[in-house]
Amino acid sequence: MAYLRAKDTVNGALGTCYARINGERHELMQVKQVSATVKKTKTEIPILGLTGKQHKSGGWEGSGKMTIYYVSSLFRKVMLEYMKNGVDTYFELMITNEDPTGETGRQTVLLKDVNLDEMVMAKLDVDQFALEEEMHFTFGDVDLLDTFDALTY
């Protein structure tokens, strides 16, 4: 019987996150956590002869959130551009997981048409030693640039 070896699990701290905003690439060293989720949109389909309903997929929507250390004004500038000038910025996020200890290799996901939902513009907190902020976003497309290697034991 095969089983997963602990060394092949992926250390969540070993990876990179980059944003491409207006043609400029920014390494997001301040990212503490990022996750992106795809949710399928489904329609209920009533079927003659059945008391239950079936479901048919008809699309999807992408959303995510980032928790970052409060050390950069990059995304505040993006939000301010929308607030002051009406220019809504869509950008890319490239997230790579790569733990050299195991045999899973690397996975790189490219989120396209990322758009911020909300933004902390200013923050103080006397109880917090390292200020953090949470950003919610949507995205319109995704590519899988690198995939994890299949584990064979």
LINUR-V14514 format. One record per residue. N is the residue number from 1. OMEGA is omega in whole degrees, 0 to 359 (999 if undefined). Layout:
N,OMEGA
N,OMEGA
This chain:
1,178
2,176
3,178
4,175
5,182
6,182
7,180
8,173
9,187
10,176
11,184
12,180
13,183
14,180
15,178
16,176
17,179
18,172
19,171
20,184
21,181
22,177
23,180
24,180
25,181
26,173
27,184
28,180
29,184
30,181
31,176
32,181
33,173
34,175
35,179
36,186
37,174
38,178
39,178
40,173
41,184
42,177
43,175
44,181
45,175
46,183
47,178
48,179
49,179
50,177
51,178
52,178
53,174
54,182
55,178
56,178
57,181
58,180
59,180
60,173
61,182
62,177
63,180
64,176
65,176
66,167
67,182
68,172
69,184
70,185
71,184
72,177
73,185
74,184
75,174
76,177
77,177
78,180
79,180
80,177
81,176
82,183
83,186
84,189
85,180
86,180
87,180
88,186
89,172
90,185
91,179
92,171
93,177
94,185
95,181
96,171
97,178
98,179
99,185
100,182
101,185
102,182
103,182
104,179
105,186
106,170
107,177
108,179
109,177
110,176
111,182
112,179
113,177
114,182
115,182
116,176
117,182
118,186
119,171
120,180
121,178
122,184
123,169
124,177
125,184
126,181
127,184
128,182
129,178
130,182
131,177
132,172
133,180
134,179
135,175
136,182
137,171
138,174
139,187
140,181
141,180
142,173
143,175
144,186
145,176
146,179
147,175
148,176
149,176
150,179
151,178
152,181
153,999
